[in-house]
């Protein structure tokens, strides 16, 4: 039986297809529209899921959408009665809910069936979908489960227990109180105004000091028992009708902090204004207060469940700095966070909720890797090169292509290039599910070179200097390089680099001595494991610098996009399948008489 899960008319829309409860394909629409965090309907993702499964839309038995406009109606009515929100706030939400309710037309088009032939469509509330995405594909038979995010269906935080094929949701925090909104408000105050910019503030935080913690604490009150409330005087998302667009294209969210926040935190930063120590300190202080609140919630969850295994989801579940500290700051000793913990993951959760919670089927699937996307094994890389660079040269560069006879030969040649200090675009196998590049759509480099971080940030990624890069490490060497780590194939947790290793790994060691690690196991990504191993044979370092294969765009999907990204940046080579394309500088002709 096939079950299709979708996230629609929200940020990061996506589609996931299950066959008898196991994932067949998991895709994010942004990879096809080329619009980051794409909001709207996941038409292309649905169509590619069907294509990858080799079925047509008529074979889908159930569709589950991770939104339910009818959820939490009493709480919505009580809020409207007490708070008298602005008409704009109400109208924006009604417009979005109408799109969710009228999903049958776009869904029929995507499935290629008539409206009369649509499979049953089920609305799964946003937060139960988050919880299901965290627990039902985890390796745990029983676990405490938490979802912490901005908002979805009027809820920002939910707590549950998972046992077997059933989730019991026992607590919710309702709009307008939200840790996600706290982080977004200060992110905007710091001048990072784009949807999803919170991760930039997380990367900026280690440059600062906790000098503004007391001020940031004024924005949120921790309540005994593991709950919290925002101090609403400092926020306007609940009262002033913050502009919001979730229907098509890039999602947008207007200013959510109130003027009163500037009285406490100082003047808001203009996006073009230089970052100062004040801004770095504020980012650091925000991270401190967020962690205090998140651990407060998780300790309360443990107190109510007594379970020592935790499954975590929601946009705040992408705060990898906090995630790496959970075991030290709460009673939980095992943590599972699937690679698409944000709203994209609700497509997975909606499908799993339908399969297990509604249909009562037993669990048989564990998500141990993230490689559930598209693949292009028959790509003609030399033809792509000829089409993009006629004559295989341009004003400054000549391009050479070498196709090797086996993956093993490709690995050896690529390891040589990396050991020589080259920056490599690595395009292999199936695309990753989630926002992290995990070794199939990655830009790779030697982590021991002190200049590598600035080189990639400024000449390849074209982004802020302070942004860190992640280490991909052979799983069997993890404890040699990180302090008290846990294996994490999804790059969802930050740990300290061993002090005696930091000087030798400047490109992946953040300013505070930490790294957002990805462990690579031989049975989960054999080719990437072989590459890191071959690099280790040449250099003694079982780690590669890994960043996503993109440049101010979604991660590349096709070989053509991979080559285009390589061509317009200063990468030294791109490896697509078994073909290595290198750029060689064209020497200026000698001047006569010189």
Number of C-alpha atoms within 10 A of each C-alpha: 11 23 24 31 32 32 32 30 26 24 26 31 27 34 32 32 31 22 15 16 22 19 21 17 26 31 30 31 27 26 23 20 16 16 16 22 27 28 25 25 28 26 22 20 28 27 18 20 25 23 14 16 14 8 13 14 24 14 13 20 14 18 21 29 27 32 28 17 21 13 17 14 12 10 14 15 10 11 16 13 10 8 10 12 16 14 11 15 17 14 12 17 17 13 13 18 17 13 19 23 13 10 15 17 12 15 23 19 15 19 22 15 16 14 14 8 12 21 21 10 16 18 19 25 24 27 32 24 31 35 34 33 31 33 35 32 24 22 15 19 13 21 28 28 30 29 28 29 25 23 23 22 22 22 24 25 28 24 26 24 22 22 15 15 22 20 23 15 16 10 13 18 18 20 21 20 23 22 25 20 22 23 24 25 23 23 26 23 25 23 18 21 19 15 16 17 15 23 16 16 26 20 20 24 25 22 16 19 18 18 14 20 18 12 17 22 19 15 19 20 13 16 12 10 13 18 19 20 17 19 14 17 12 21 23 19 22 18 19 16 20 17 14 16 20 24 20 14 19 18 22 18 15 16 19 23 24 18 14 14 21 13 12 15 18 14 12 18 17 14 13 8 9 9 14 11 12 16 25 22 21 29 29 25 24 25 25 20 24 22 20 15 21 24 22 20 25 24 20 18 27 20 13 16 15 14 17 16 18 28 29 27 32 33 24 24 26 25 20 20 21 23 22 22 16 21 18 11 15 18 19 20 13 14 22 22 26 29 29 30 29 24 30 32 35 39 34 35 33 35 33 34 30 25 27 19 18 12 11 12 16 15 19 12 14 15 17 16 19 23 22 22 23 22 18 16 13 7 15 14 22 17 11 15 21 13 12 15 14 9 11 16 18 12 7 11 15 16 19 15 17 15 16 15 10 11 15 15 13 22 23 16 18 23 25 16 19 25 19 13 15 19 23 27 29 23 26 20 19 18 27 27 26 25 20 22 26 30 28 23 27 25 28 25 28 29 27 22 14 15 11 21 22 19 17 23 18 15 14 21 22 14 14 12 13 18 16 22 23 27 26 29 25 24 19 13 14 22 14 12 21 20 14 14 19 20 18 24 23 26 24 24 26 23 22 20 26 17 13 9 14 20 14 15 23 19 27 30 26 22 16 12 18 22 27 24 32 28 22 28 19 14 10 15 18 11 19 21 24 20 25 21 23 23 24 17 13 14 17 10 22 25 32 28 24 28 23 23 30 23 18 12 15 21 25 25 23 19 22 19 16 22 22 16 23 25 19 11 16 17 23 18 26 26 27 27 22 22 20 22 23 20 20 14 12 13 9 7 6 7 6 5 4 4
